[in-house]
Amino acid sequence: MPEITTRDTVILGSGCSGLTAAIYAGRSNLKPLVLEGHEPGGQLSITTLVENFPGWPEGIQGPELIENMKKQATRFGAELRMAHLSSIDLTKHPFELNTGKEIIHTRTLIIASGASARWLNLPSEQALIGYGVSSCATCDGFFASGKEIAVIGGGDSAMEEALFLTRFASKVTIINRTERFRSSPIMLERAMAHPNIKFVSNTTVEEVLGVEEKDVKGLRLKNRASGEEYVLPVSFMFLGIGHIPNAHAFKGLVDLDEDGYILTQQDVHCTLDGKIIPGVYACGDIQDRRYRQAITAAGSGCMAALEVEKYLEEHGR
């Protein structure tokens, strides 16, 4: 039989939001358990230089920032553990989490499992993430100043990224794999009206050039109609094909929107059928489809931990 333990709070996820929640919960002497999941450290763990996180005037490497947050959380009594959940039961209280090896009962739960960027899954793309390949224009657009870049995608995300990147790049090429763009008419019109944005449709990215140099040198493209291949010289490639919230395990347990993001009320309170589930909270990218920044994730992690402390105090813990 699996071992059974009981906790005051469990945090699912070890990105910026989860670790901030762990720091605050730890300082409240709640001894939080952080289950790191399949993507320890979240998206910052595959980010190179982070220049927009307050307190680091020269910037800091993403993995280093996450490692510092882990040290800070464990200093205050948080326990970090690699584990994957096989089942979750929010109908019981304490809530029941099953890892297969252990059944964890917890009086409160913070869901901070984040969202994963959609990638093209090319080996060359994966090798250059953080070296000219990015899924976050607002994070990395500054580094593209004065350069020619490409944005991949045909929806609103791609148009928003491209329009934002015109603040920095000398030229932006939007590459869409079909003839038809999925973006809303108004976003497409705005992008088409911009003099520094060019469109390439019915085209796929076959390879990102520059793996040996660890620096994007161009894209090898293929026209799907003619089969012709050619090289587009660019210095950056931004993915604008959206994110996938890591919330599939919570379907039917909490309210999700049409794209799978967790819906919350009063900032971080999870709901089911529109009613707040006492003691269950969500923070970070799993419930933030708009900003998706390290600092906003950290802020919501702080809020979730403070709500946990308040809930436990009201219930005699």
Backbone torsions as a table, in degrees:
resi	resn	phi	psi	omega
1	MET	NA	139.9	177.3
2	PRO	-62.7	147.4	176.0
3	GLU	-66.8	144.2	179.5
4	ILE	-114.6	126.4	175.7
5	THR	-128.5	159.0	179.4
6	THR	-124.6	134.5	-178.1
7	ARG	-127.2	155.8	172.5
8	ASP	-75.2	-38.7	177.8
9	THR	-150.9	143.5	173.9
10	VAL	-124.1	137.3	179.4
11	ILE	-114.8	124.7	179.8
12	LEU	-98.1	106.7	-179.7
13	GLY	118.9	142.5	-175.6
14	SER	-127.7	34.7	171.0
15	GLY	-86.5	-161.0	-175.2
16	CYS	-60.7	-42.2	-177.9
17	SER	-70.9	-45.7	-178.7
18	GLY	-63.6	-41.5	-178.7
19	LEU	-72.2	-34.8	175.0
20	THR	-64.4	-42.6	176.1
21	ALA	-59.4	-39.2	179.9
22	ALA	-66.1	-38.5	178.5
23	ILE	-62.5	-47.9	-178.0
24	TYR	-68.5	-41.4	178.8
25	ALA	-66.9	-37.0	177.7
26	GLY	-64.3	-41.9	179.2
27	ARG	-66.8	-19.9	175.5
28	SER	-90.0	9.5	176.9
29	ASN	64.6	32.8	-179.8
30	LEU	-92.2	-6.4	178.8
31	LYS	48.8	59.4	-175.6
32	PRO	-67.0	146.4	172.8
33	LEU	-102.5	124.0	178.7
34	VAL	-106.8	117.4	175.4
35	LEU	-94.7	115.8	-168.2
36	GLU	-74.0	-27.5	176.2
37	GLY	75.5	-164.9	-171.1
38	HIS	-82.6	-11.2	-177.7
39	GLU	-131.6	68.6	-176.6
40	PRO	-56.1	132.5	179.2
41	GLY	87.2	-11.0	178.5
42	GLY	65.1	-158.0	-174.0
43	GLN	-69.2	-23.2	177.6
44	LEU	-66.0	-23.0	-178.7
45	SER	-70.3	-15.8	175.9
46	ILE	-115.7	20.5	177.9
47	THR	-104.8	141.8	178.2
48	THR	-85.1	-105.3	-173.7
49	LEU	-82.2	125.0	174.7
50	VAL	-105.4	113.6	-175.3
51	GLU	-107.9	-5.5	-174.0
52	ASN	-112.9	16.7	175.9
53	PHE	-93.3	121.6	-174.7
54	PRO	-55.7	141.7	176.5
55	GLY	99.6	-5.5	-179.3
56	TRP	-124.7	80.6	-174.1
57	PRO	-61.0	-27.6	178.3
58	GLU	-97.3	2.4	-176.6
59	GLY	86.0	167.5	179.1
60	ILE	-149.7	145.2	177.5
61	GLN	-67.6	138.7	-178.2
62	GLY	-53.1	-51.4	178.8
63	PRO	-59.4	-34.9	179.2
64	GLU	-68.2	-40.1	177.8
65	LEU	-60.9	-44.7	178.9
66	ILE	-63.8	-42.8	-179.6
67	GLU	-62.6	-40.4	177.4
68	ASN	-62.2	-41.0	179.8
69	MET	-66.5	-37.1	176.9
70	LYS	-63.0	-44.7	179.2
71	LYS	-61.8	-40.4	-179.9
72	GLN	-65.0	-42.1	-179.8
73	ALA	-65.5	-44.9	-179.0
74	THR	-69.0	-30.0	175.9
75	ARG	-58.9	-33.4	-179.0
76	PHE	-95.7	13.8	171.4
77	GLY	100.4	5.6	177.2
78	ALA	-73.7	145.7	175.5
79	GLU	-110.9	123.0	178.3
80	LEU	-102.4	133.3	-176.1
81	ARG	-142.3	136.4	174.1
82	MET	-79.8	118.2	-179.9
83	ALA	-160.8	151.9	175.7
84	HIS	-122.4	136.7	-178.0
85	LEU	-84.2	134.0	174.3
86	SER	-94.0	-24.0	176.5
87	SER	-159.1	154.3	179.3
88	ILE	-134.6	132.3	177.2
89	ASP	-126.6	108.4	179.3
90	LEU	-98.5	4.6	178.2
91	THR	-83.3	-20.9	177.8
92	LYS	-92.1	158.7	170.5
93	HIS	-141.0	121.3	3.2
94	PRO	-59.3	154.5	177.9
95	PHE	-66.7	153.1	-176.0
96	GLU	-117.3	124.8	176.7
97	LEU	-117.4	130.2	-177.5
98	ASN	-117.5	119.6	178.0
99	THR	-96.0	-1.2	-173.7
100	GLY	93.9	-40.4	177.8
101	LYS	-99.3	-20.4	-174.5
102	GLU	-147.7	142.0	170.6
103	ILE	-104.3	120.7	-177.6
104	ILE	-108.3	120.0	172.4
105	HIS	-94.9	131.5	-179.3
106	THR	-136.5	137.3	-178.9
107	ARG	-74.6	-26.8	176.7
108	THR	-139.6	157.5	-177.7
109	LEU	-138.7	131.1	173.8
110	ILE	-114.5	118.4	179.8
111	ILE	-94.5	114.3	-177.4
112	ALA	-135.7	41.0	-172.2
113	SER	-84.6	2.4	166.5
114	GLY	72.1	-168.5	177.0
115	ALA	-136.8	142.9	-178.9
116	SER	-103.7	134.2	177.4
117	ALA	-65.5	144.9	172.1
118	ARG	-79.5	132.0	179.5
119	TRP	-119.0	166.5	175.1
120	LEU	-79.8	-17.2	179.8
121	ASN	63.1	36.8	170.9
122	LEU	-88.9	138.3	178.4
123	PRO	-55.7	-40.1	-179.1
124	SER	-67.8	-35.7	176.7
125	GLU	-63.6	-49.0	-178.3
126	GLN	-61.8	-35.5	-179.3
127	ALA	-69.8	-21.1	-174.7
128	LEU	-109.8	10.4	174.9
129	ILE	-62.6	125.2	-176.6
130	GLY	89.2	-5.1	178.7
131	TYR	-124.4	38.0	-178.9
132	GLY	116.9	-9.5	173.1
133	VAL	-111.0	127.4	-175.1
134	SER	-145.5	153.1	174.3
135	SER	-110.9	11.8	-175.3
136	CYS	-139.7	101.1	-179.0
137	ALA	-65.6	-41.7	-178.2
138	THR	-68.4	-23.9	178.0
139	CYS	-79.3	-42.1	-166.8
140	ASP	-120.0	2.5	-177.5
141	GLY	-58.2	-36.2	-177.8
142	PHE	-57.1	-35.7	-177.2
143	PHE	-70.1	-12.9	-179.5
144	ALA	-94.9	12.8	-176.8
145	SER	-55.9	125.1	176.3
146	GLY	76.1	7.1	-175.4
147	LYS	-110.7	161.4	173.7
148	GLU	-90.1	131.2	-173.4
149	ILE	-135.4	168.8	177.0
150	ALA	-125.1	144.4	172.9
151	VAL	-119.9	129.5	-177.4
152	ILE	-100.6	127.9	177.1
153	GLY	137.6	166.5	-178.3
154	GLY	-135.1	9.9	-179.7
155	GLY	-102.7	-170.5	-179.8
156	ASP	-60.7	-36.0	179.5
157	SER	-58.3	-44.8	-179.4
158	ALA	-64.9	-42.7	-179.7
159	MET	-64.7	-42.2	178.9
160	GLU	-63.1	-44.1	179.5
161	GLU	-62.0	-46.4	-177.3
162	ALA	-62.5	-45.6	179.8
163	LEU	-62.5	-40.8	178.3
164	PHE	-64.3	-41.8	-174.6
165	LEU	-70.7	-17.6	176.2
166	THR	-65.3	-15.0	175.4
167	ARG	-66.9	-24.5	-174.4
168	PHE	-116.2	-50.4	-172.6
169	ALA	-74.8	150.5	176.4
170	SER	-77.4	-26.6	179.8
171	LYS	-155.5	137.0	179.2
172	VAL	-121.7	125.9	175.9
173	THR	-110.1	120.0	176.8
174	ILE	-91.1	123.7	-178.3
175	ILE	-111.5	119.3	-178.1
176	ASN	-119.3	135.2	-174.1
177	ARG	-74.8	-13.9	178.2
178	THR	-122.5	173.8	176.7
179	GLU	-74.7	-28.4	-173.9
180	ARG	-97.0	133.9	176.8
181	PHE	-94.5	134.9	-176.3
182	ARG	-86.4	-5.6	-176.0
183	SER	-69.3	161.6	176.2
184	SER	-66.2	148.8	-177.8
185	PRO	-53.9	-39.6	-176.8
186	ILE	-67.4	-38.5	179.3
187	MET	-69.3	-39.6	179.0
188	LEU	-64.7	-41.6	178.8
189	GLU	-62.8	-41.4	179.5
190	ARG	-62.4	-44.2	-179.4
191	ALA	-66.7	-41.5	-178.9
192	MET	-67.8	-27.2	-178.9
193	ALA	-80.0	-12.2	-176.4
194	HIS	-81.2	128.4	-175.8
195	PRO	-67.5	-19.2	-176.9
196	ASN	-100.2	9.1	178.3
197	ILE	-112.1	128.3	177.3
198	LYS	-115.4	148.1	-178.6
199	PHE	-113.8	135.5	172.1
200	VAL	-127.3	117.1	-176.5
201	SER	-113.5	169.4	-179.7
202	ASN	53.4	39.1	-173.0
203	THR	-137.1	141.3	178.5
204	THR	-117.2	153.9	173.7
205	VAL	-88.7	121.4	-179.1
206	GLU	-96.1	-29.8	-178.2
207	GLU	-161.5	143.0	170.9
208	VAL	-98.6	123.0	-176.2
209	LEU	-88.2	143.9	176.8
210	GLY	116.4	15.7	-177.3
211	VAL	-61.3	-45.0	-178.0
212	GLU	-64.2	-36.8	-178.8
213	GLU	-82.0	-8.5	-173.9
214	LYS	54.1	45.2	-178.3
215	ASP	-162.1	124.2	-177.2
216	VAL	-61.8	126.9	179.6
217	LYS	-111.5	-15.8	-179.0
218	GLY	163.7	177.9	178.7
219	LEU	-124.7	134.1	171.6
220	ARG	-90.0	115.2	-174.6
221	LEU	-107.8	157.7	177.9
222	LYS	-134.7	124.4	174.6
223	ASN	-76.2	121.7	-173.6
224	ARG	-70.1	-23.6	-179.3
225	ALA	-81.8	-47.7	-175.3
226	SER	-94.4	-20.0	-175.4
227	GLY	81.4	-1.0	-178.8
228	GLU	-66.2	138.3	175.3
229	GLU	-115.4	142.7	179.3
230	TYR	-155.9	166.8	-177.6
231	VAL	-106.1	129.7	172.9
232	LEU	-102.4	113.8	-179.6
233	PRO	-75.9	111.6	176.2
234	VAL	-137.8	161.8	-179.5
235	SER	-105.9	-13.3	179.3
236	PHE	-142.6	148.5	170.8
237	MET	-128.5	120.9	177.9
238	PHE	-108.1	132.8	177.2
239	LEU	-86.8	125.9	178.4
240	GLY	-123.7	41.6	-176.5
241	ILE	-109.8	19.1	171.2
242	GLY	91.3	-178.4	179.7
243	HIS	-127.1	156.7	176.9
244	ILE	-114.9	110.2	177.8
245	PRO	-65.5	137.1	-179.3
246	ASN	-85.0	64.2	-173.1
247	ALA	-124.2	11.0	-176.5
248	HIS	-61.0	-30.2	-179.0
249	ALA	-70.1	-14.6	-175.5
250	PHE	-105.1	5.2	178.7
251	LYS	-61.4	127.2	-177.7
252	GLY	87.7	-13.3	179.9
253	LEU	-97.7	-35.1	176.7
254	VAL	-136.6	163.7	178.8
255	ASP	-73.7	133.0	176.0
256	LEU	-120.2	153.4	174.1
257	ASP	-85.0	-175.0	-173.6
258	GLU	-65.4	-20.0	179.2
259	ASP	-101.6	3.7	176.0
260	GLY	93.9	6.3	175.2
261	TYR	-79.3	145.5	178.8
262	ILE	-71.8	130.4	175.7
263	LEU	-86.8	136.1	179.7
264	THR	-129.8	155.4	172.4
265	GLN	-117.8	156.4	-179.0
266	GLN	49.6	44.4	176.5
267	ASP	78.9	-58.1	-170.9
268	VAL	-131.4	4.3	-177.6
269	HIS	-81.5	125.4	176.5
270	CYS	-76.1	152.4	-180.0
271	THR	-129.4	162.0	170.1
272	LEU	-137.6	123.2	-174.6
273	ASP	55.3	36.1	176.0
274	GLY	82.0	-2.4	-179.3
275	LYS	-107.3	136.6	-178.8
276	ILE	-61.9	134.6	173.9
277	ILE	-92.7	107.5	-176.9
278	PRO	-57.5	128.5	175.4
279	GLY	89.8	2.3	-179.9
280	VAL	-119.8	127.4	-174.0
281	TYR	-133.6	155.1	176.2
282	ALA	-133.7	142.6	-178.2
283	CYS	-147.3	160.9	177.6
284	GLY	81.5	-157.9	-170.9
285	ASP	-66.5	-16.1	-179.7
286	ILE	-71.2	-17.9	177.1
287	GLN	-128.0	5.8	179.8
288	ASP	-119.6	98.6	-178.6
289	ARG	-93.8	-2.0	-174.3
290	ARG	-99.9	-53.0	-171.7
291	TYR	-91.9	-52.0	176.5
292	ARG	51.6	48.1	178.0
293	GLN	-114.1	155.5	179.5
294	ALA	-60.6	-39.9	-175.1
295	ILE	-72.8	-35.5	177.4
296	THR	-72.5	-34.6	175.7
297	ALA	-63.3	-43.8	178.5
298	ALA	-62.1	-41.6	179.4
299	GLY	-60.9	-43.3	-180.0
300	SER	-71.6	-29.9	174.1
301	GLY	-63.9	-39.8	175.3
302	CYS	-60.5	-46.7	-179.1
303	MET	-61.4	-42.5	-179.4
304	ALA	-61.8	-43.5	-179.5
305	ALA	-65.2	-39.5	178.1
306	LEU	-65.6	-36.2	176.7
307	GLU	-67.3	-38.6	176.3
308	VAL	-60.3	-48.4	180.0
309	GLU	-58.4	-43.6	-180.0
310	LYS	-64.2	-43.7	-179.4
311	TYR	-61.9	-47.5	-177.8
312	LEU	-65.0	-39.3	178.0
313	GLU	-62.6	-41.8	179.7
314	GLU	-67.6	-23.2	-178.9
315	HIS	-105.8	23.8	169.7
316	GLY	79.0	18.9	177.2
317	ARG	-101.4	NA	NA
